[in-house]
């Protein structure tokens, strides 16, 4: 789920749009993003997407 989440965010979708796409709540998507930030050791969505795209 986290890989799909970051892929959708990288395409420019907002949290609500990602949640709808994944049939999850916005809170769940925010939790996924927070965990992704921790794993990638970043502090923002832009940094996470930049690292993901490398």
N, C-alpha and C positions, 0 to 999 in steps of 0.2 A: 504494500500500500504506500509506503513512503516513497518508493521510486516513482510510482505513478503520480503522487502528489507533487514532487519536485518537477516532474516533466510538464505537468499542467501549469504550474506556476511559471516555469521557464517560457511557456507559450504566452504568458501575459494574463492568464486567468486570475480572477480575484478569489479570495477564500470561499465566498458563497458559491461561486461558479464551480470551483473544485469540489466542494461538498456535494453539490447537485450531481456532478459527473460521477462521483464515487459512491453515491447513495449513502453519504455520511452527514453528520452534523458539522456546522462551522467550528464548533468547539473541538471536535475530533481532528479536523484538518489543522487547526491551530496547534494542537498537541503534536501532530506529526511534524509540522514545520519547526516547532521548538526543538524537537528531538533531532531533526536533520541539522539544524544550526549547531547543536551541541556536538554531533558527530563530525561535522565539517569544521568545527572550531571557527565559526563566523558569528556575526552579530546582526546581520540584516538579510533581507530577502535578496537584494542585489548581489551581495557577496556569495550567498549560497548558490544562486543561479550561475554566477561566474565560475565558481569552483566545479559545479556540476557539469558545465559545458566544456571544461578542459579535457 
